[in-house]
Amino acid sequence: MYQRVPAAVTAQGGSPTDNGDSVVTLDQVPRWSDADCRSSFGYDNEDLSFTNPFFPDPLTSPSEGESSSYGMVPRFPVDHEINSKIYLWRGHPWNLEVDAVVNSTNELLDEAHSSPGLHAAAGPGLAEECTTAGGCRTGMAKVTNAYDLPARRVIHTVGPKYAVKYHTAAENALSQCYRSCLELLIENGLQSIAMGCIYTESKNYPREPATHVAIRTIRRFLEKQKNKIAAVVFCTTTSTDTEIYKR
């Protein structure tokens, strides 16, 4: 079903094909710190340690209200080992040959509320297994086989509903989604994971704040577990999402 993509096709982080049936290996996906990756996403500087003040490195960029040489203090110190584990891919997570891909879904794990296209790519076996998984609570995660995907497993998680009044609760629940996915990755003896922004239209979580929650949570988790995780791939499928990751 899937065909492998020559490395030259993906060197700049672009989508491999239009049909979504091509396997992309991890060594073909640019790291966030790679010069080519930064250039393809709007960064253009030969110094890999360069941080554009308009598009800061999300792994070390500051939180609102803190100060640094640009009026802000970095939330995290630069950690090149952690940064080398972070990848940024323009394409669908399920085209990647990684240990696990994340499916953003609902409490019933049903196909209609899952990441668009994932079930079609995985085949009917995935939906059948999901019906026997017993559901999943908000902020938690469950693992299934990946069936026709190039990944070994699918990790399903349920994002929170968002309301401004309950912003903090929603942020905590979303952060827990990412932690749950990474914990399941380790528990199952897996080391690489690909994920889009955990988000569903019906739950109204703003995409940009959701992206920042993802980045902060992953960074904090890797500070403690970096020896157990080889790669985290953030995936975008639209120019809007790509711009959000650049901010």
SULNOR-V382409 format. One record per helix or strand of 3 or more residues. SS is the DSSP state (hx for helix, st for strand). FROM is the first residue (numbers start at 1). TO is the last residue. Records with the same first field share a line. If there is no record, write none. Layout:
SS: FROM-TO ; FROM-TO
This chain:
hx: 7-10 ; 26-28 ; 35-40 ; 80-83 ; 93-95 ; 111-113 ; 118-122 ; 124-130 ; 164-187 ; 201-203 ; 207-225 ; 239-246
st: 22-25 ; 62-67 ; 72-74 ; 86-90 ; 100-105 ; 141-145 ; 153-158 ; 192-195 ; 231-236
